[in-house]
């Protein structure tokens, strides 16, 4: 009798175990808040795993609209909309930070898997909280002071030259400006923000790190970013970064420190400055696939988009090694053109070996809108610098 | 006045030219007959170019159903269904041969771009016509005799051992059988078909070739195929094939000869035998992306799916060089399992460097159904042979 009882228990446990194993990610529905280009590239990757993807986006013609299993139009910032959307999913993640974290917290409290965790999204939504967090955790970052309004910024004239950032709502270069001297103070943001010491950097680099629920952590090799002089958007990216082994090691360590300090599950892009005296300082972080990882689709053994899926679905993380050097060029809407997009120079570009064009499915172009990107593969960074410039001059997003 | 007139004409011509250039493929709708795994992988690639894809498939839960701009359910063999479907598209192509070519011919006659051309699809639908075509054009292929029924096969007992093929409707190993000796004659197909001399081959190889409307032609490097002993489906594929430079050259030449002899625009897979005395003979051809090119997604500079798009849309063809050696393993439904699919061994597989799993979005598995494939990248074919076998033994498509 006791024997039968024990067999019975064992049988129940075994059955439950098998059920859990088999339920795993193969039959889960993944909800993504945001249906832009990042979601689009996540879906391209998710197709390989038969994953059911539900997308929520306020724009009825968002880049994901035709390729998701379910596409819902609604505000990402409205509690009810996000909460109801999440209820129909097993796992919920993001491709943009500006979402209703209270709804996500409620979903998590009710047993949904939400990665990155809502508290982390909340932290990252506010650059003030982020900077204080680095300070508390001993993560190297530029000195800063918090400011409540324009008047408070004025009190810190001695802190200039500095970067003035809005605490919230900054995105794609908005909400960030440089105040070089006292005459710039009139431009200061009149809302809660911060002043950050202008870093005299040698290079800007980024490391993407991912962590899954099992605690596995993997970092991608550091990449080097070159920003557009006025639009404050990444213009060129080169992988690997031209840095010493010790800087590479330090950058990897810092990325791991940040994701561990936050206890985050998901994928995190850590943008860093390398100063002229060889320090590595955290600049900004993004808890999602990021512009600095687009080249990984062709250039690395696992792409950042697949790594995002793997991390939030607790799949084994993929190998992140580079397969060959790569450059990435963002395709921004050309100045002076607004309307139905037409890509000039496309044929000439794709006739070249190792050129990969990714258009984001946006019908309408406008100046500086992110319309796509190009990855170029070649043998050396030296060659890639030349080719990236040529591609940038060749492909222009204009109107029909 | 004459001057103004000439400017006027010039202006009209220029405007039309610009319109044609700008209309190009960037704003065309591509219709694909068939919404299976080949269409699915074409769409994954088409997403990068913002292409509008319409799919027609008889199965409402076909692999493409959720990721096409428009997915229509209907028969591929019904004239009206195919004709109406094609009318809403600018360019029409296929991912399966078994379609209504009369409807495609009507669409072509009415000005639609249909690639491959309907007459070529018609030729390839019938293995008897195909063999006669090779003979006429001097393309090397195994000797054969045409047979109308079982009785006629019996008259050719002296031709055995031979492969008995149905003229039409053969697909994925169906409609093909080996007749080794007279006692096998009872099994002969009792319908129009052919008997083909059994080739004593050393290797089976395949070359994929593409041609666009501008006349550009590109071949992929030859791959080596290993077939499943009973299911007559490719079980393993290795790229590049382990063949001499002269066999490689001959195989490339033959692939180009075939596509040129047919005057075909599109992508063509040419399966060939390498005989023990070093001859290269054409076995079968398929005018669409093919199982023997799945590895190109990760292993070559351009994938066969993108090359398909480029060829039928008259884009410049992509570079076909291999980036590194690769193996491909088909994931067939395990014998003894029919029902909702569950992939066993998936985690262990994707934890490995250079392993890429592609599942085809088929909810239901059954024995030998093509449920997905795995591509493996590594440094040598020797290592890949070992790894491919290990992956085949690791991943099993069973039921939940």
Interface residues (C-beta under 8 A of the other chain):
Chain A: X22 X24 X26 X27 X40 X43 X44 X47 X48 X49 X50 X66 X67 X68 X69 X301 X310 X315 X316 X318 X319 X321 X323 X324 X342 X343 X346 X347 X350 X351 X352 X353 X354 X356 X357 X358 X359 X360 X361 X377 X400
Chain B: X22 X24 X26 X27 X40 X43 X44 X47 X48 X49 X50 X66 X67 X68 X69 X301 X310 X315 X316 X318 X319 X321 X323 X324 X342 X343 X346 X347 X350 X351 X352 X353 X354 X356 X357 X358 X359 X360 X361 X377 X400
